Structure formats: C-alpha cells, structure tokens
Amino acid sequence: MDEIFKIEARAIVEGMKLAWLKGYKQVEINCDNVMLIDIICNGMSCEEVTR
C-alpha cells in the first residue's frame, strides 16, 4: 500500500482516538481519499489499512 495512504490513515485513526478520549462520540472527518473513506465506513481496522 502507498506510504502516503498509510500516513493519512494513521493520522485519521489517531485523531479519532484522541477525540474519543476527550469524550467526543461523533466526529466529522474531511478527506479527499475515496478509498480511505470507504475503508473507514466499512469498519476495517487500522492494522488492516496500514499493512
């Protein structure tokens, strides 16, 4: 998988973790990577995305 894709996926996951820890249960993510949005919406884990 492309290194930039991995970096973008990791950034989104880490941001979501931080939001969850701060008590936010709903967040809006803006991203222009259609494949990454599809993966997030279909519930794949970060480890599956960044392999």
N, C-alpha and C positions, 0 to 999 in steps of 0.2 A: 504494500500500500504506500502511496505517496507520503513523503515525510511531512509536507505542509498539511496534508489531510490529518495526519496523526496529531500534529501540534494543535490544529484548530479543534479537533475532537477533545483532546485533553483539556484545553482551555475552557470549553463549554462545560465539560463534566466537573472540573474543579470549581467553576463559577456556580454551578448548580449545587454542589456540595456546600459551598460557603453560604449560599442563600438559605439552604435547608437548616444549617447550623444556626443561622441568625433568626430562624423562625418563619421564614417565608415559605409557604407551601405551594404557591402558584407564582410562576415567573414567565416572562415573555422573552424569548430568545430571537434576536435578529441575526440571520445568517444567510449568505447568498450561495451556500454549498448545498444543492438539492440532494445529493447523495447522503450527506451527513444528516440533514433534516429527516430524510426517510428512515435512516438507521435509528435516530433518536425516537421518532414516532412509533417505530415498530419494536422498541424495547430491547435492542441489543445492548449488551454490557460494554463498558469501556474497554475491557480486555479484548473482547471480540473485535471492536472497532480498530484498536491500535496494534493488532498483531501484524 
